[in-house]
């Protein structure tokens, strides 16, 4: 089972206020494509059409989204509705759907002293160097979250799926916080 999971093509999707971030992986170290997809006016219909296009283009074996029913989810109503729509779409298309909670993602980064999104994005970029140029600047208290963070959330969902299969539940890399 573990080997099969590690070679499946995965599409991770993470909504933000004007669209969604996505990442396609063919294994935990094989990033195929990633990016942001913006929908006019942030409409769910346009976003679902774009998710459908990604599915048609990349033919993933599984689609991964955040678990909005978990108490660790801090999503607003619009994002929750989009995630439900994506889930229904994936099931309708006959693909596997995997749902991960924010708590499971944080657990994967347990080597971080206090994992936050900025540290997790840097750890992901270390694991997948092609993403290094997309790491947003560290967020200050008065700043809104950078839209590019949705890419790192989508990748984190996929990595959580891959690494939860081996029972280790954490990224097999040295975390920047643990270096001396």
C-alpha positions in Angstrom: 0.0 0.0 0.0 2.7 2.5 0.9 4.5 2.1 -2.4 1.3 2.5 -4.3 0.5 5.7 -2.4 3.9 7.2 -3.0 3.5 6.9 -6.8 0.0 8.2 -7.2 -0.5 11.5 -9.0 -2.1 14.0 -6.6 -3.8 17.3 -7.0 -3.9 19.5 -3.9 -6.3 22.4 -3.9 -6.5 25.3 -1.4 -8.9 28.2 -1.9 -8.1 31.9 -1.1 -10.3 35.0 -1.5 -10.0 35.3 -5.2 -9.4 31.8 -6.4 -7.3 28.8 -5.4 -3.8 27.6 -5.2 -3.0 24.1 -6.6 -0.1 21.7 -6.8 0.3 18.5 -8.8 2.7 15.9 -7.5 3.6 12.4 -8.7 5.3 11.5 -5.5 6.6 13.4 -2.4 9.6 14.7 -4.2 8.2 15.1 -7.7 6.4 18.4 -8.2 4.8 18.5 -11.7 3.1 21.8 -11.6 1.8 24.5 -9.2 0.2 27.9 -9.3 -2.6 30.2 -8.5 -5.9 30.2 -10.4 -7.9 33.4 -10.0 -11.6 33.4 -10.8 -13.4 36.6 -11.9 -15.2 38.0 -8.8 -14.1 34.9 -6.8 -17.2 33.0 -8.1 -17.5 29.4 -7.2 -18.7 28.4 -10.6 -15.6 29.8 -12.4 -13.3 28.2 -9.8 -15.0 24.8 -10.2 -14.6 25.1 -14.0 -10.9 25.8 -13.5 -10.5 22.8 -11.1 -12.2 20.7 -13.8 -9.7 21.9 -16.4 -6.8 20.9 -14.1 -8.3 17.5 -13.6 -8.7 17.0 -17.3 -5.2 18.2 -18.1 -3.3 16.3 -15.4 -5.5 13.3 -14.8 -4.8 13.0 -11.0 -5.5 9.7 -9.2 -6.6 11.6 -6.1 -7.6 15.2 -5.2 -6.8 16.5 -1.7 -8.6 19.4 0.1 -8.8 20.6 3.7 -11.3 19.1 6.1 -13.7 21.9 7.0 -15.6 19.8 9.5 -12.5 19.6 11.8 -12.3 22.0 14.7 -8.9 23.2 13.5 -10.4 24.6 10.3 -10.5 28.4 10.3 -12.1 28.9 6.8 -14.7 31.4 6.0 -18.0 30.5 4.5 -17.0 31.1 0.8 -13.9 28.9 1.1 -15.9 26.2 2.8 -18.5 26.3 0.0 -15.8 26.0 -2.6 -14.2 23.0 -0.8 -17.6 21.3 -0.6 -18.1 22.0 -4.4 -14.7 20.6 -5.2 -15.4 17.5 -3.1 -18.7 16.9 -4.9 -17.1 17.5 -8.3 -14.3 15.0 -7.6 -16.8 12.3 -6.4 -19.0 13.0 -9.5 -15.9 12.5 -11.7 -15.2 9.2 -10.0 -11.8 10.2 -8.6 -10.5 9.5 -5.1 -11.0 12.3 -2.6 -8.7 12.7 0.4 -9.4 15.2 3.1 -6.7 16.5 5.5 -7.2 18.7 8.5 -5.0 21.7 9.4 -4.1 19.7 12.6 -2.7 16.8 10.5 -0.7 19.3 8.4 0.8 20.9 11.5 1.6 17.5 12.9 3.7 16.8 9.7 5.8 19.8 10.6 6.3 18.8 14.2 10.1 19.3 13.9 9.3 23.0 13.8 9.5 24.6 17.3 6.1 26.3 16.7 5.0 25.7 13.2 3.4 28.6 11.5 2.6 29.1 7.8 5.7 31.1 7.1 8.0 28.4 8.6 6.0 25.6 6.9 6.3 27.3 3.5 10.1 27.6 3.9 10.3 23.9 4.9 8.3 22.9 1.9 10.6 25.0 -0.4 13.6 23.3 1.1 11.9 19.9 0.4 10.9 21.0 -3.2 13.5 23.7 -4.3 11.5 24.7 -7.4 9.2 26.5 -5.0 11.9 28.6 -3.4 11.2 31.6 -5.7 7.5 31.5 -4.7 8.0 31.7 -1.0 6.3 34.9 0.2 8.0 37.3 2.5 7.4 36.7 6.2 4.0 38.1 7.2 3.8 40.9 9.7 0.8 41.2 12.0 -0.7 44.0 9.9 -0.3 42.3 6.6 -2.9 40.1 4.8 -1.8 36.6 3.9 0.0 36.5 0.6 -2.0 34.6 -2.1 1.0 32.5 -2.9 0.6 30.8 0.5 -2.3 28.9 -1.1 0.3 27.1 -3.2 2.2 26.0 -0.1 -0.9 24.9 1.6 -1.9 22.8 -1.4 1.6 21.2 -1.5 1.4 20.6 2.3 -1.9 18.8 1.8 -0.3 16.5 -0.8 2.8 15.9 1.4 0.6 15.1 4.4 -1.2 12.5 2.2 2.1 10.9 1.1 3.9 10.9 4.4 1.0 9.8 6.6 1.2 6.5 4.7 4.5 5.5 6.2 3.5 5.9 9.8 6.2 8.6 10.3 3.8 11.5 9.9 6.5 14.1 9.4 8.6 15.4 6.5 11.9 13.4 6.2 14.1 16.5 6.0 16.0 18.7 8.4 13.9 21.6 9.5 15.5 25.0 9.4 14.7 25.6 13.1 16.6 22.5 14.1 19.9 23.5 12.4 22.9 24.5 14.4 
